[in-house]
């Protein structure tokens, strides 16, 4: 995913005939001024990259479970747009403190203790994609952050101007007991 810079001219492309061995009665080759075509031997084209504003909120069915209880984690993604986000990948890093991960929705896959949902589309709107899974709460061991369950967007095909997928300092939301 490439991040567009803030400069508006970055995606404005201009082409011009710069030399000719024949006389052109209505244009002069190589006289473009200021990237603004004015003759028929010059032309331009601009593109506007798609953008999405993805947010993620994670909740758990109960924040005060007993050891041995099964809890349901829900990850809700929203997109403030202006375009749909495609090719989105979400990862949930299930920590020590949970076991027996089951009922993974949305074709998520479990590898070790990480659940990955790939190739998702998040349409523009609030709460447009919901993913869930269940886990059994283990007895506490006293390990640091043993119940701190973190999820994040790790990739997107569409530029997100206010987030950086797969960055541990942004885009992560968690809710968990303990």
Secondary structure as GFF3:
##gff-version 3
##sequence-region A 1 178
A	DSSP	three_ten_helix	8	11	.	.	.	ID=ss1
A	DSSP	beta_strand	12	16	.	.	.	ID=ss2
A	DSSP	beta_strand	42	46	.	.	.	ID=ss3
A	DSSP	beta_strand	54	60	.	.	.	ID=ss4
A	DSSP	beta_strand	70	79	.	.	.	ID=ss5
A	DSSP	beta_strand	85	93	.	.	.	ID=ss6
A	DSSP	beta_strand	98	102	.	.	.	ID=ss7
A	DSSP	beta_strand	109	111	.	.	.	ID=ss8
A	DSSP	beta_strand	114	122	.	.	.	ID=ss9
A	DSSP	beta_strand	125	137	.	.	.	ID=ss10
A	DSSP	beta_strand	150	155	.	.	.	ID=ss11
A	DSSP	beta_strand	172	174	.	.	.	ID=ss12
###
